[in-house]
Amino acid sequence: MGLGGISIWQLLIILAIVVMLFGTKRLRSLGSDLGSAVKGFRSSMQDEGADKAGEDDESDTSENTKEKSDV
């Protein structure tokens, strides 16, 4: 028994059918496009996290400046 009742042989047959339908060249380009999309998504998430951290730091310093000027 494999994943959810699907055996390894059934997965291999499905893989062979997909390769015959689309061809290896198209599957390779699809894989590289998917990989670059995931890489871009990860980098944008990291950039967004850095931007939020920078905004938090700026808001903390502006609050401290306001408190000092009020005194």
SVG drawing of the C-alpha trace seen along z (x, -y; Angstrom):
<svg xmlns="http://www.w3.org/2000/svg" viewBox="-7 -69 22 71">
<polyline fill="none" stroke="black" stroke-width="0.4" points="0.0,0.0 1.3,-3.4 -0.3,-6.8 -4.0,-6.5 -4.2,-3.0 -2.2,-4.0 0.7,-1.6 4.0,-2.5 3.2,-0.8 0.1,-2.9 2.1,-6.0 4.7,-4.9 2.0,-4.2 0.5,-7.7 4.0,-9.2 4.6,-7.4 1.3,-8.6 2.1,-12.2 5.5,-12.0 4.0,-10.6 1.3,-13.3 3.5,-16.3 7.0,-15.2 10.1,-15.7 11.0,-19.1 7.7,-20.7 7.8,-19.0 11.4,-20.3 10.4,-23.9 7.3,-23.6 9.5,-22.4 11.9,-25.3 9.1,-27.8 7.5,-26.4 10.9,-26.5 11.5,-30.2 8.0,-31.1 8.6,-29.5 11.9,-31.2 10.4,-34.6 7.6,-34.0 10.1,-33.1 12.2,-36.2 9.2,-38.5 8.1,-37.0 11.5,-37.6 11.5,-41.2 8.1,-41.8 9.2,-40.5 12.3,-42.8 10.0,-45.8 7.7,-45.1 10.6,-44.9 12.0,-48.2 8.6,-49.8 8.4,-48.6 11.8,-50.0 10.8,-53.4 7.6,-53.6 9.4,-52.8 11.9,-55.6 9.2,-58.1 7.2,-57.3 10.4,-57.8 11.0,-61.2 7.4,-62.3 7.7,-61.3 10.9,-63.2 9.5,-66.3 6.4,-66.2 8.5,-66.3"/>
</svg>
